[in-house]
Amino acid sequence: MNINKIRSNSLISIYQAESGHPGGVLSSIDLIAYLFMKEMNYDKKDFSKKERDRFILSKGHCAPALYAVAAEVEIIDKSRLNGLRKINHELQGHTHRGVTPWVEASTGSLGQGFSFAIGEAKGLKIQNIDNRVYVMLGDGELQEGEIWEGTMFAGHHKLDNLCAIVDYNKMQSDDFNENIMGLEPLADKWKSFGWHVIEIDGHNFDEIGNAFGDARSEKEKPTVIIAHTIKGKGVSYMEGSPAWHGSLKLSDEDLTQALLELGATEEEIQGYINE
């Protein structure tokens, strides 16, 4: 899989939209790409089948990451990415199931996507459907009380078909997590609610694959993968900087430097800027 190409496409869509959240988009792409390319069981032409794995992006503001992955696996045409955030376009700034049926849930209000995922996992259990539900959470999102109510519910009901992924890039909208509301000891908190906990490097595909395999083999508890990531991964001036959370506009110079670092040619970059 060409991860740098997916990262580039997500940034190009944010540039063309003149608004977006590049930092968290870049930190989450490896995990989302692995799910759609290697892990999940789904039919990219028919998302109406009950017998399918589901992915919910609870951190809905990072929708460009999901859209770029969807384009890479041909769920949507890559040409649609240039309509991000445009009026009457299906690719809105936060995922919207009403206009993108392949998106499992409309998200944006932090915490709600997690609750939705728990409901889907419980519903599959009730119907004896042997598929899995994956949900990605932002680390700042974990400060929502709704998260911990849901965590308690899922642990109590032993939803072993549920796998949460925390994009643990250590930053949120305004600053580092630790300066706003610290999350540690994070693994111990999830364990105390009856979850199977795995910690990985969220940019290492071997560790990502092993973690999802471990989650599949767990038959008594829901699983949370705490994925240690880098906000702005792949772009030097964004990495580790809360300033690139969003919403912000990428300048021509910003896009040029980012795409060069991700392997694009100057000719390709000029084509994007001149569109």
C-alpha positions in Angstrom: 0.0 0.0 0.0 1.3 3.5 -0.9 0.7 5.2 2.4 2.5 8.4 1.4 0.2 8.7 -1.6 -2.8 8.4 0.6 -1.4 11.0 2.9 -0.8 13.3 -0.1 -4.3 12.9 -1.4 -5.8 13.7 2.0 -3.7 16.9 2.2 -4.6 17.9 -1.4 -8.3 17.6 -0.5 -7.8 19.8 2.6 -5.8 22.3 0.5 -8.6 22.5 -2.1 -11.2 22.8 0.6 -9.3 25.7 2.2 -10.1 24.2 5.6 -9.4 21.0 7.5 -7.6 19.1 10.3 -4.3 17.8 8.8 -2.6 16.8 12.0 -5.0 14.1 13.1 -5.7 13.1 9.5 -2.0 12.2 9.1 -1.7 10.4 12.4 -4.6 8.1 11.7 -4.1 7.1 8.1 -1.9 4.1 8.7 -4.4 2.5 10.9 -7.4 3.2 8.7 -5.6 2.0 5.6 -4.6 -1.2 7.2 -8.2 -1.9 8.2 -9.7 -1.3 4.8 -6.8 -3.0 2.9 -5.9 -5.9 5.1 -8.3 -6.5 8.0 -11.9 -5.9 7.4 -14.4 -8.2 5.6 -16.6 -6.1 3.4 -17.9 -5.7 -0.1 -16.8 -2.3 -1.5 -19.7 -2.4 -4.0 -22.4 -3.2 -1.5 -22.5 -1.7 2.1 -26.1 -2.8 2.6 -25.1 -6.4 3.5 -25.7 -7.2 7.2 -22.8 -9.6 7.0 -19.9 -7.1 6.9 -17.4 -5.6 9.2 -18.0 -2.0 10.2 -15.7 1.0 10.8 -16.9 4.1 12.6 -14.7 7.2 12.6 -15.7 8.6 16.0 -13.2 11.5 15.5 -15.3 12.7 12.6 -13.3 15.8 11.9 -10.6 13.5 10.4 -12.9 12.4 7.6 -10.3 13.3 4.9 -8.2 10.4 6.1 -11.2 8.0 5.6 -12.1 9.5 2.2 -8.5 9.2 0.9 -8.4 5.6 2.0 -11.8 5.0 0.4 -10.5 6.4 -2.9 -7.4 4.2 -2.7 -9.4 1.0 -2.3 -11.9 2.2 -5.0 -15.0 2.7 -2.8 -15.1 6.1 -4.4 -13.4 7.7 -7.4 -10.4 9.7 -6.5 -11.8 12.7 -8.5 -14.4 13.1 -5.7 -11.7 14.1 -3.2 -11.5 17.6 -4.6 -15.1 18.3 -3.5 -14.3 18.0 0.2 -16.4 20.5 2.3 -18.1 21.9 -0.7 -21.8 22.7 -0.5 -24.0 19.9 -2.0 -20.9 17.6 -2.2 -21.1 14.2 -0.5 -17.7 14.4 1.1 -18.4 16.8 4.0 -16.0 17.9 6.7 -17.4 15.4 9.1 -18.6 11.9 8.0 -22.3 12.0 6.9 -24.0 8.7 6.3 -27.0 10.3 4.6 -25.0 11.2 1.5 -22.2 8.5 1.7 -24.0 5.1 2.4 -20.6 3.4 2.7 -19.9 5.5 5.8 -21.4 3.7 8.8 -22.3 6.7 11.0 -22.6 10.5 10.9 -20.0 11.7 13.4 -18.5 15.0 14.6 -19.9 15.5 18.1 -17.1 13.7 20.0 -18.1 10.6 21.9 -21.2 9.8 19.9 -19.5 7.6 17.3 -18.1 5.4 20.0 -21.6 4.9 21.5 -22.9 4.1 18.0 -20.2 1.5 17.5 -21.1 -0.2 20.8 -24.7 -0.3 19.7 -23.8 -1.9 16.4 -21.6 -4.5 18.2 -24.4 -5.4 20.6 -26.9 -5.5 17.7 -24.7 -8.0 15.8 -24.5 -10.2 18.9 -28.3 -10.2 19.3 -28.7 -11.2 15.6 -26.0 -13.8 15.8 -24.1 -12.1 13.0 -20.4 -13.1 13.2 -18.8 -9.8 12.1 -16.7 -7.2 13.8 -17.0 -3.5 14.6 -14.0 -1.2 14.6 -14.1 2.3 16.0 -11.4 5.0 16.0 -11.2 7.5 18.8 -9.1 10.6 19.2 -7.2 10.9 22.4 -8.7 14.3 23.2 -12.1 12.6 22.6 -11.4 10.4 25.6 -12.1 13.4 27.9 -15.8 13.0 27.1 -17.9 11.4 29.8 -19.9 9.5 27.2 -16.7 7.5 26.4 -16.4 6.0 29.8 -20.2 5.2 30.1 -19.8 3.3 26.8 -16.6 1.6 28.0 -18.4 0.3 31.1 -21.3 -1.0 29.0 -19.2 -2.8 26.5 -17.1 -4.4 29.2 -20.1 -5.5 31.1 -21.7 -7.1 28.0 -18.4 -8.7 26.9 -18.6 -7.4 23.4 -15.7 -9.3 22.0 -16.7 -8.3 18.5 -15.8 -4.7 19.3 -12.3 -3.2 18.7 -11.6 0.4 19.6 -8.5 2.1 18.3 -7.2 5.2 20.1 -5.2 7.5 17.8 -2.9 8.5 20.7 -1.0 11.4 19.2 -0.9 13.2 22.6 -2.5 16.4 21.2 -5.9 17.9 20.8 -7.5 21.1 19.5 -5.6 23.7 21.6 -2.6 22.0 23.2 -1.0 18.8 24.4 -3.5 16.5 26.2 -1.4 16.6 29.4 -1.9 20.4 29.6 -5.7 20.2 29.2 -6.7 17.0 30.9 -4.3 14.2 31.4 -5.2 10.7 30.3 -2.7 8.5 32.0 -2.6 5.8 33.2 -4.7 5.1 30.1 -4.1 1.4 29.7 -5.1 0.8 33.3 -8.3 2.7 32.9 -9.5 0.6 30.0 -8.4 -2.6 31.8 -10.4 -1.6 34.9 -13.6 -1.6 32.7 -13.0 -5.1 31.6 -11.3 -4.5 28.2 -8.4 -6.4 26.6 -5.7 -3.7 26.1 -3.0 -3.7 23.4 -0.4 -0.9 23.0 1.4 -0.5 19.7 3.3 1.9 17.4 0.4 3.1 15.3 2.7 3.6 12.3 4.3 0.1 12.3 2.4 -2.2 10.0 3.7 -5.4 11.6 2.5 -4.2 15.0 -0.8 -3.0 13.6 -1.4 -6.4 11.9 -0.5 -8.3 15.0 -2.7 -6.2 17.2 -5.8 -6.8 15.0 -5.0 -10.5 15.0 -4.8 -10.5 18.8 -8.1 -8.6 19.0 -9.8 -11.2 16.7 -8.6 -14.0 19.0 -10.0 -12.5 22.2 -13.3 -14.2 22.9 -14.2 -12.8 26.3 -13.7 -9.0 26.2 -13.8 -6.0 23.9 -10.4 -4.9 22.7 -8.8 -1.4 22.7 -5.7 -0.8 20.7 -3.8 2.2 22.1 -1.9 3.3 19.0 0.9 5.7 19.8 1.1 8.0 16.8 2.6 11.3 15.7 0.4 14.2 14.9 1.2 15.4 11.4 3.0 12.2 10.6 5.1 12.4 7.4 5.4 16.2 7.2 8.3 17.7 9.2 6.8 21.1 10.0 3.5 19.5 11.2 4.9 16.6 13.3 4.5 17.1 17.0 2.9 20.5 16.7 -0.6 21.2 18.1 -0.9 24.2 15.8 -1.7 21.8 12.9 -4.8 20.3 14.5 -7.3 22.5 12.5 -9.4 24.1 11.2 -6.9 25.8 9.0 -6.0 26.7 5.5 -2.9 25.2 3.8 -1.0 27.8 1.7 0.6 27.0 -1.6 4.0 26.9 0.2 2.6 24.6 2.9 1.2 22.1 0.4 4.4 22.2 -1.7 6.7 21.4 1.1 4.4 18.7 2.5 4.0 16.9 -0.9 7.7 17.1 -1.6 8.4 15.4 1.7 5.8 12.7 0.8 7.4 12.0 -2.5 5.5 14.0 -5.1 7.3 15.7 -8.0 7.4 19.4 -8.5 5.4 18.9 -11.7 2.7 17.0 -9.9 2.5 19.6 -7.2 2.1 22.5 -9.7 -0.8 20.6 -11.2 -2.6 20.5 -7.9 -1.9 24.1 -7.2 -3.1 25.2 -10.6 -6.4 23.3 -10.5 
